[in-house]
Amino acid sequence: MNEQEVLQVLGTVGAVIADSHIVYTSGKHGTAYVNKDAVYPHTAETSRLCRAIAERFADEKVEVVIAPAIGGVILSQWTAHHLTEMNGHEVLGVYAEKSEGGDVFVIKRGYDKLIAGKNVLVVEDVLTTGGSAKKVVEATRAIGGNVVGLGVLCNRGGITPQDVADVPKLTALVNVTLDAWDETSCPLCERNVPVNTDVGKGREFLAYKQA
């Protein structure tokens, strides 16, 4: 799949939101949003996108695919499934989850034993700051996994390999640059454009402002 085909799939399932007032996880504001949660209910489209990621890492001898929970779990499963078909041997799909404090990702449920000494592909849906992906890369390496790369649906933050713990290979199906402003300099706030509360952190932002 080329970038235009990927954008077409995202558009078909309503995953690309434009001309809105979005509050991102980072706290910055902008006009557009890639809603990966709109993709996952559509299993055929999700499979196609994950196959495209798998194709880009077919020669990397991947043995395990890992992603940050929650949404990334689906990407991990489908990507591992396609790598298994391509390479003719089982590639495992696992996930990392946030610690109780939420500051780091941990690999539990026995998955740590499956990763040690293995070639591991990290997958993620949307890179904005790259924070979650970086923490999963670090957690994987901490238990002896050899991270061969990071595959993502959309890189919307201009993230480089250096931003995500120096992964040897970073591939995104789509690279987009979206405007992002601090609240204090947001032109949408200045014009009192209503905040979108359906996606992103708009609902939490309004609750904070009203508190």
VEXKELO-699543 format. One line per 2 residues: number of its first residue (from 0); their letters; for each residue x, z, y of N, C-alpha, C. Coordinates in pm, whole numbers. Layout:
VEXKELO-699543
NUM	a	X Z Y X Z Y X Z Y  ...
//
This chain:
VEXKELO-699543
0	mn	84 0 -120 0 0 0 87 0 125  55 -87 220 126 -81 346 49 12 443
2	eq	109 34 559 52 132 652 -90 93 696  -113 -36 713 -245 -80 757 -351 -53 651
4	ev	-314 -75 525 -407 -47 414 -438 102 404  -337 185 426 -358 330 422 -452 373 534
6	lq	-429 320 654 -516 352 768 -660 307 741  -673 196 671 -806 146 638 -878 242 544
8	vl	-806 294 445 -864 392 353 -904 518 429  -815 567 514 -845 688 592 -966 666 682
10	gt	-974 547 740 -1087 515 827 -1218 506 750  -1213 449 630 -1332 431 548 -1398 564 514
12	vg	-1316 667 488 -1371 798 449 -1392 889 571  -1369 835 691 -1390 914 813 -1284 1018 839
14	av	-1162 989 794 -1054 1088 809 -981 1079 942  -1006 971 1017 -939 955 1147 -1041 981 1257
16	ia	-1018 1084 1336 -1107 1120 1445 -1035 1090 1577  -1100 1015 1663 -1039 977 1791 -1132 1014 1906
18	ds	-1077 1012 2027 -1155 1038 2148 -1232 1170 2141  -1163 1274 2100 -1224 1406 2089 -1130 1507 2156
20	hi	-1171 1633 2160 -1088 1740 2215 -1054 1835 2101  -935 1815 2045 -893 1885 1924 -795 1997 1959
22	vy	-810 2110 1894 -708 2216 1900 -635 2215 1766  -505 2185 1769 -427 2175 1646 -384 2313 1597
24	ts	-338 2317 1473 -290 2443 1415 -178 2503 1498  -98 2417 1559 14 2463 1643 -32 2531 1771
26	gk	-163 2514 1804 -215 2569 1929 -220 2466 2041  -153 2353 2021 -159 2247 2122 -292 2173 2114
28	hg	-325 2101 2221 -451 2026 2229 -421 1876 2229  -518 1797 2180 -500 1654 2180 -633 1583 2162
30	ta	-626 1449 2153 -749 1369 2148 -783 1316 2009  -688 1324 1916 -710 1264 1784 -670 1360 1673
32	yv	-724 1333 1554 -702 1424 1442 -710 1345 1312  -620 1375 1221 -627 1318 1087 -684 1425 995
34	nk	-809 1408 957 -880 1509 878 -862 1480 729  -756 1536 673 -728 1508 532 -836 1561 440
36	da	-911 1662 486 -1018 1717 402 -1131 1616 380  -1138 1513 465 -1238 1409 445 -1198 1313 334
38	vy	-1069 1315 295 -1021 1225 190 -1052 1281 51  -1027 1411 32 -1025 1469 -102 -1154 1455 -183
40	ph	-1273 1457 -123 -1394 1439 -205 -1401 1301 -271  -1325 1205 -218 -1330 1068 -270 -1213 1048 -366
42	ta	-1240 1065 -495 -1131 1071 -592 -1058 937 -608  -1130 825 -599 -1064 695 -614 -966 670 -500
44	et	-1009 701 -378 -921 681 -261 -803 778 -266  -830 903 -305 -722 1001 -316 -620 954 -419
46	sr	-668 903 -531 -579 852 -636 -493 737 -584  -554 646 -509 -480 531 -454 -367 577 -362
48	lc	-399 672 -276 -299 721 -181 -185 791 -255  -219 870 -356 -115 943 -430 -31 848 -514
50	ra	-92 740 -563 -15 640 -636 88 577 -542  48 554 -418 140 496 -320 259 589 -295
52	ia	232 720 -291 342 817 -277 431 812 -401  367 812 -519 442 811 -645 533 689 -655
54	er	483 574 -610 564 451 -617 693 463 -538  687 535 -429 806 549 -343 910 643 -404
56	fa	871 719 -506 965 812 -570 979 785 -721  938 665 -762 938 631 -906 1078 632 -966
58	de	1181 610 -885 1318 602 -937 1398 730 -915  1330 837 -874 1401 960 -839 1407 1061 -954
60	kv	1363 1019 -1076 1366 1107 -1194 1292 1239 -1170  1175 1228 -1105 1095 1347 -1074 1042 1409 -1203
62	ev	1054 1539 -1215 1004 1613 -1331 885 1703 -1296  882 1748 -1169 774 1835 -1123 736 1795 -981
64	vi	605 1795 -953 556 1774 -817 495 1906 -770  530 1946 -648 476 2071 -593 425 2047 -452
66	ap	321 2122 -414 262 2109 -281 216 2245 -234  198 2261 -102 140 2386 -51 -10 2389 -77
68	ai	-61 2503 -122 -206 2521 -139 -268 2533 2  -391 2486 26 -489 2458 -77 -499 2308 -101
70	gg	-514 2232 7 -539 2089 -6 -431 2015 -82  -308 2060 -68 -197 1993 -133 -203 1996 -284
72	vi	-280 2090 -340 -294 2100 -485 -344 1967 -541  -440 1907 -473 -499 1781 -519 -394 1670 -514
74	ls	-315 1665 -408 -208 1565 -397 -106 1583 -509  -71 1707 -537 26 1737 -641 -21 1684 -776
76	qw	-147 1711 -810 -201 1668 -938 -203 1516 -952  -257 1448 -853 -268 1302 -862 -132 1234 -860
78	ta	-42 1282 -777 92 1221 -770 166 1239 -901  157 1359 -959 220 1385 -1089 159 1295 -1197
80	hh	27 1278 -1191 -43 1192 -1287 11 1049 -1283  27 995 -1163 75 858 -1151 223 845 -1188
82	lt	303 944 -1155 444 941 -1194 457 947 -1346  370 1024 -1409 369 1031 -1556 342 893 -1615
84	em	243 823 -1560 209 689 -1609 324 591 -1586  386 600 -1469 492 505 -1434 618 525 -1519
86	ng	651 652 -1545 779 682 -1608 769 706 -1759  646 716 -1811 630 730 -1954 666 866 -2010
88	he	678 965 -1924 697 1103 -1971 623 1196 -1876  588 1314 -1926 504 1404 -1847 576 1456 -1724
90	vl	511 1440 -1610 556 1501 -1484 453 1608 -1450  500 1729 -1426 410 1842 -1404 364 1849 -1259
92	gv	243 1897 -1237 190 1917 -1103 159 2064 -1079  228 2126 -983 209 2269 -955 192 2288 -804
94	ya	177 2413 -763 161 2439 -620 221 2573 -580  250 2583 -452 296 2708 -392 183 2763 -307
96	ek	177 2894 -292 70 2955 -214 129 3052 -113  53 3078 -8 102 3167 96 112 3310 44
98	se	216 3381 90 230 3521 55 120 3601 123  105 3725 86 -2 3807 142 7 3816 293
100	gg	129 3820 345 147 3823 490 125 3687 553  135 3582 472 111 3447 520 230 3382 588
102	dv	345 3450 590 461 3396 662 544 3300 577  541 3318 446 621 3234 357 533 3184 243
104	fv	584 3082 173 516 3034 53 589 3089 -69  511 3127 -170 568 3180 -293 520 3094 -410
106	ik	600 3090 -513 568 3011 -632 547 3109 -747  422 3126 -787 385 3227 -887 321 3159 -1007
108	rg	245 3235 -1084 166 3186 -1197 250 3122 -1307  377 3158 -1313 466 3100 -1413 523 2966 -1374
110	yd	482 2915 -1259 532 2784 -1214 681 2789 -1183  729 2907 -1143 871 2921 -1111 958 2883 -1232
112	kl	912 2919 -1352 989 2887 -1473 987 2737 -1503  882 2669 -1458 872 2524 -1481 960 2445 -1385
114	ia	996 2508 -1274 1070 2439 -1168 1221 2455 -1180  1265 2571 -1228 1409 2600 -1233 1485 2490 -1308
116	gk	1586 2434 -1241 1671 2334 -1303 1610 2195 -1309  1494 2173 -1247 1425 2045 -1256 1433 1968 -1124
118	nv	1416 1837 -1133 1404 1753 -1014 1261 1763 -961  1248 1804 -837 1116 1838 -783 1084 1753 -659
120	lv	964 1696 -659 913 1624 -542 812 1713 -472  830 1734 -344 734 1809 -263 640 1709 -198
122	ve	509 1736 -202 413 1650 -135 329 1731 -37  283 1666 68 205 1731 173 110 1628 232
124	dv	1 1674 292 -94 1578 349 -51 1533 488  -53 1623 586 -20 1586 723 95 1671 775
126	lt	198 1607 826 309 1678 890 286 1680 1040  271 1800 1096 262 1815 1241 389 1881 1292
128	tg	413 2005 1249 541 2070 1280 633 2067 1158  575 2044 1040 654 2043 916 677 2182 860
130	gs	615 2283 921 641 2422 882 610 2453 737  491 2415 693 450 2446 555 539 2373 454
132	ak	564 2246 479 648 2168 387 788 2228 378  842 2267 492 977 2326 493 981 2453 409
134	kv	878 2536 421 875 2661 345 863 2637 196  791 2532 157 780 2498 15 913 2445 -38
136	ve	981 2364 42 1114 2315 4 1208 2433 -18  1207 2527 76 1296 2644 67 1261 2731 -53
138	at	1131 2750 -78 1088 2832 -192 1129 2766 -324  1118 2634 -330 1156 2560 -451 1305 2573 -479
140	ra	1385 2559 -375 1530 2571 -391 1570 2714 -429  1497 2811 -377 1530 2951 -401 1518 2989 -548
142	ig	1436 2916 -623 1420 2947 -765 1489 2843 -854  1578 2764 -793 1662 2676 -873 1611 2535 -892
144	gn	1510 2495 -815 1461 2358 -823 1545 2265 -738  1565 2143 -786 1640 2042 -711 1542 1951 -639
146	vv	1526 1970 -509 1429 1892 -432 1485 1752 -408  1414 1651 -463 1461 1513 -449 1400 1444 -327
148	gl	1291 1502 -273 1232 1441 -156 1100 1504 -117  1046 1453 -7 917 1497 45 833 1373 72
150	gv	716 1366 8 624 1255 29 497 1304 95  454 1236 202 337 1282 277 242 1167 306
152	lc	115 1202 325 17 1101 364 43 1053 506  62 1149 597 71 1114 739 173 1203 809
154	nr	268 1140 875 363 1212 959 320 1190 1104  255 1290 1161 202 1272 1297 284 1350 1399
156	gg	392 1414 1352 473 1492 1445 612 1437 1466  638 1315 1415 772 1260 1428 875 1345 1355
158	it	833 1407 1246 920 1499 1172 1030 1421 1101  1152 1474 1106 1268 1413 1041 1309 1499 922
160	pq	1392 1446 832 1439 1528 719 1504 1659 762  1571 1656 877 1637 1778 926 1536 1887 962
162	dv	1416 1845 1001 1311 1942 1038 1254 2015 917  1272 1956 799 1212 2013 678 1321 2047 576
164	ad	1417 2125 624 1525 2181 539 1613 2072 477  1636 1965 554 1729 1860 511 1696 1801 375
166	vp	1571 1761 355 1536 1695 230 1611 1562 222  1654 1521 103 1732 1397 92 1652 1271 122
168	kl	1518 1278 108 1436 1160 132 1299 1206 183  1257 1151 296 1126 1181 353 1050 1050 370
170	ta	935 1041 304 854 919 312 712 954 350  658 884 450 519 901 490 446 768 475
172	lv	324 773 422 246 651 410 207 598 547  186 689 643 150 651 779 229 737 877
174	nv	284 675 979 348 748 1089 268 722 1216  215 827 1273 138 812 1397 188 912 1500
176	tl	182 872 1625 219 961 1734 93 995 1812  57 1121 1813 -63 1165 1883 -23 1252 2001
178	da	-94 1235 2112 -70 1320 2229 -97 1466 2192  -14 1554 2245 -35 1697 2224 12 1771 2348
180	wd	-78 1854 2404 -46 1928 2524 -66 2077 2501  10 2158 2575 -17 2301 2580 -151 2322 2651
182	et	-217 2431 2619 -348 2460 2679 -341 2456 2832  -231 2508 2886 -219 2519 3032 -208 2384 3101
184	sc	-164 2281 3027 -148 2148 3088 -240 2045 3024  -342 2091 2953 -431 1999 2882 -530 1933 2978
186	pl	-525 1800 2993 -618 1733 3085 -763 1742 3038  -785 1759 2909 -921 1772 2857 -982 1905 2900
188	ce	-900 2009 2898 -948 2140 2945 -980 2135 3094  -895 2064 3168 -917 2053 3313 -1049 1985 3345
190	rn	-1089 1890 3258 -1214 1817 3278 -1331 1881 3204  -1305 1998 3146 -1409 2071 3072 -1472 1988 2959
192	vp	-1390 1907 2894 -1437 1831 2777 -1459 1931 2662  -1578 1931 2601 -1606 2028 2495 -1505 2020 2380
194	vn	-1469 2136 2327 -1374 2143 2216 -1447 2112 2085  -1385 2031 2002 -1439 1998 1869 -1422 2120 1779
196	td	-1533 2173 1730 -1528 2292 1644 -1542 2258 1496  -1551 2130 1464 -1568 2089 1324 -1434 2076 1251
198	vg	-1329 2043 1322 -1198 2025 1260 -1093 2099 1342  -976 2117 1283 -868 2185 1354 -901 2331 1377
200	kg	-848 2385 1487 -864 2527 1517 -954 2549 1640  -1046 2454 1665 -1133 2464 1782 -1221 2586 1781
202	re	-1278 2618 1666 -1369 2732 1656 -1295 2863 1687  -1174 2877 1630 -1094 2997 1655 -1050 3005 1801
204	fl	-1018 2890 1859 -976 2885 1999 -1088 2935 2091  -1210 2888 2068 -1324 2930 2153 -1354 3077 2133
206	ay	-1345 3125 2010 -1370 3267 1984 -1267 3354 2058  -1141 3307 2059 -1035 3379 2128 -1063 3381 2279
208	kq	-1106 3268 2333 -1130 3259 2477 -1247 3349 2520  -1343 3365 2430 -1461 3444 2463 -1438 3595 2442
210	a	-1333 3627 2369 -1308 3769 2336 -1261 3845 2461
//
